[in-house]
Amino acid sequence: MTFVSIFYETIFASPWERTRRNPRTVHQTMPVSRRSRRVLFALILYVTLCTVGGIYLADGALHPARRPLSETEASEFRQSAHTIDAELTDASITTPDGSVLLAWIVHPHHPNGDAILLLHGLGDNRIGMTGYAQLLLAHGFTVLLPDARAHGDSGGPLATYGLLERNDIHQWFDFVKAQDHPRCIFGFAESMGAAELLQSLDTHPQFCAVAAESPFANFREIAYDRMGQPFHLGPWVGRTILRPLVEAAFLRARLKYHLNMENISPEDSVAATTIPVLLIHGQVDSNIPGRHSRIIHARNPNTQLWEVPAADHGGAIRTAPQDFEHRLLAWFVAH
């Protein structure tokens, strides 16, 4: 008998069929009930779907949809910079893996001597941070707005959520330091960019201070959240029912792309840093729940956490614009 026929005989053939084909088995085997076969079939189907789903999950996460930098958006921001008498120039760096990353660096007419890196979220580009740039330019900060790798107009085949981006941030930091010699360099970022900024702190302790809005605590924890969100349920879905799917995705990233997603951990980086960190998180954030910032804060009580009432994901500047401006500027001035 072939393996396939044996498998069929054991699992799917009825007891009568097995007995008819081999009468001697009637006293030698226990009949497998129809319910048992259905349970086994459901288990096999569940494992198969989780494996396939994990492959698609990993590939999709590492290849996010790009938001191209449109000429209209670029022209509008250039015009707004010109309106406030700021000078915008293009900038670029080439990373050790050969990726060319692009950015704008904007110098205000009356600089205060400090500079700041602004880092955008997943699926966005530098345009998403121009509102913050205008606020900070008005207060004299030189502003760098890069497109993250695999985003906007920057190169790079994969988005790695901090595994490679932390080194990209180091290069941008050194670029600004070498070009402008600022008194202090600060960082502000949201969502994915916030998580990447925080991960850069444990190996690059030269920021004077940073502020991070809506970061995730670690990649495993946000993966659990993502499993429950389509069903409007909590992270328990990813920790239990869909745990095999999460594990398959992590394994796919390691085997195909040689990326250990377990090492994506802003909370670990913040726990090891002495750089002042301001955490900002909306209390009704439906994308990255506020418990992520609370986890990070618990790992380093020297951080400051501002939970913004009624604010959703990255929404502090819209929900409480005056309070946001005051807190952010006070944080940078204090350090």
Disulfide bonds with the S-S distance in Angstrom:
Cys184-Cys208 2.06
